[in-house]
Every structure is written in structure tokens, then in C-alpha cells.
């Protein structure tokens, strides 16, 4: 009878150990599944943060580009205004010289006309 009882106890002990091992394996599998789910959620959070950062930097780059374009436009306008002012001064100076010395102006114009005519005539021969 002792061997039979011992065999029964060994079977019961084996079932308990097997059950305990199965329970530990099941718990470990559940823990790993939970950890995988949390890692997936964290990866989604990181992806969303990265997308937000890219969007933020793109917005800043657009803002800086707009500022630099505005400055370039201002500098171009200042250059245009300065050139227009210098041109007006030159016109006024030339007009004043012509009004004060009309015969000199006619002589200069005649001389330039003769030189241009000779250059054009010389290139035809």
C-alpha cells in the first residue's frame, strides 16, 4: 500500500509542481504581453512627439524665412530709393549745367553725334 500511496503523492506533487510552473509561465507571458503593449503605446507617444517637434521646427523655419524675406525686401527698397535719389540729383545737375551753358551743351551733343556717325560709317567700309 505504501508504494501506491507514495505514487499517488508523487502524482499529486507532480500536478502541483506542473500547475505552479504553468501558472508562473502564464503570469510571465501575461507580463510580457503587458510590457509589449506598454512599449507600443510609448512608441506611439514618441512618434507623436517627434511629429510635433518636426511641425514646430517647420513653423519656425517658415517664420525665419518670412522675416529674412521681409528684410531683403526692405534692403532692396532702400537700394532702389537711393539709386532713384542719385539719378534725380544727376538729372538736376545736368539740367542746371545745360540751362547755364546752352552752347556748351549743344557743342558736346554735336561732338558726340559726329563721333558716333564716324564710328558707324567706319564699320561699313
Order of alpha helices (4+ residues) and beta strands (2+ residues): alpha-alpha
